[in-house]
Amino acid sequence: MRYRVFVVDSSRRVICAAKLDCIDEQAARCRAEQMHGEDDVELWEGDRLVAVFRGATSNKNRSDRSS
């Protein structure tokens, strides 16, 4: 199955994108999750958002807003 992964910054702008060919959604989720770090990673199958993996920057911004 073909998936796309987008690494996005805190303004939701795409930093980079990659195509993933995976046997199933679980494998795609595992590979996408390994890509996250400072920024968020979005996993898409066609026009369906499969998952968002929050990066360290996203978590920091969230706690800054709640203070």
N, C-alpha and C positions, 0 to 999 in steps of 0.2 A: 504494500500500500504506500502511496506517496503522501508525505506530509511536508509542511513548511514550518520553519522555526524563525522567529523574529526576536532579536535582542533589541529592547527599547529602553530609552533613557527616561528620566523622571518626567519629561514633557510628552511622553508617549511617541517620540520620534524614533524611527527605525535606525539603529546603529549598524546592524548587519542582518543578513538573511541567509538561510541555507535550506536546501532541499534534503529531506530524509526519506530514504526508501527502507521501510521496516515491515517485518512480517505481520505485525498487528499493532493496535493502539497502545498496548502495554509496553511493547518494545520502544515505540516512539516516545512515550512519556519518560521512560528511563533515560533515553539518549538526550532528550531536551532538558531534563532536570540536571543532568551532568554539566550542561552548558551555562547554568546560571551562576552568578557570582555577585558582582556589584550591581548589575542591572537586571531588570525583569526579562524573562524569556516567555514568549507566547508560542504555543504549539497549535497549528491549524491543519485541518484536513479539508481542502477546498475552501469553502466559505464558512465552515463550522469551526468556531473556537473550541479546541479540545481542552486546553489547560493553560494556566498562567502560573509560572514559578517566580515568586517574589525574590528579588535580589536584596542585598544588604542596603543599598541606597533607598529602595522603596520602603523597607522596614524602618530605617532611620527617619525618613520624611514623615512617616505615619506617626512615630512617637514624638517628633517635633511639633506636629499639629495638635496633638492631644495635651500638650503642656500648657 
